[in-house]
Amino acid sequence: MKHFTSVQDIGPLEQALAKAREVKKDKFAHADAGKHLTLLLVFFNASLRTRLSTQKAAENLGMQVMVLNIKEGAWLLETQHGVVMDGDKAEHLLEAIPVMGCYADVIGVRSFAGLTSKEEDYGETVLNQFIRYSGKPVISLESATRHPLQSFADLITIEEYKTVAKPKIVLTWAPHPSALPQAVANSFAEWILTAGYSLTITHPKNYELHNAFTAGADIVYDQEEALQGAHFVYAKNWSAYQDPFYGKRLHGDPSWIINERKMALTDNARFMHCLPVRRNVVVSDKVLDSPRSLVIPQAANREIAAQVVCKSIIDSIKTKSI
């Protein structure tokens, strides 16, 4: 694996899931695999699970880990080309990225969508500059359009908890007080469909996602209809993708909350969310705290997903050095 930015980078999913099962049996089976290799984690945005899980996964493999929080522990970085840098940003990515590459063997990058320019966000301006200028393997810790480590962990979780071979999986839009990126929803749809599962996506009109991620999914505008007979319910807010509404919070319709009445429409479904979650906005306390909630197993599987990815990149680095 040269870089990890989407489901296309990980290879056959059956093999990736088999590796995940091996990691869960013994996280330290390859404790020296990353000895003398350094992973740099660069965060343009806040993080809890992504930082802790990826750092733990790398350390399980013997890697050294450095963490750089751009907004707290470094100069503010300019990301655009051709600008006059007379504002608050003291350093440009064109210099910063090659410098980071001098100190690290692998670089993980987390950078959200700005939600003002669709062209810039879906062109993955920040992530692609790291791939182009660092000279090192790059792991997406969430980008403007995808969150592949989260989606890999979600797929691992579904494989562990499914009770039928082909479960009905529903991704539902949920209310939120802020406009959020489409990355988690895009990525979840992409991974679930690539895995060969049927997927139903339900959301209010004008919240349609990019067809590149959802092609093959059933789109249903009636949430209660979509939830009928579901085995997994994944709730997530996202802002509008379609023009002229790109990046906008069109409304926060509270009727879309996932509560006990909605879950009663399902086939005893498991509830999923990537966290952090707004209690009693996105999902009710009773659903989130119920035995059917998988949010903690999902979070635990973030470590497993990250370890599979890190090990694959380590193996590719070592193959090149032979």
Beta strands, then each sheet from edge to edge (+ up, - down):
strand 1: 38-43
strand 2: 64-69
strand 3: 77-78
strand 4: 91-92
strand 5: 106-110
strand 6: 138-140
strand 7: 169-173
strand 8: 199-202
strand 9: 218-220
strand 10: 232-236
strand 11: 270-272
sheet 1: 2+ 1+ 5+ 6+
sheet 2: 3+ 4+
sheet 3: 9+ 8+ 7+ 10+ 11+
end
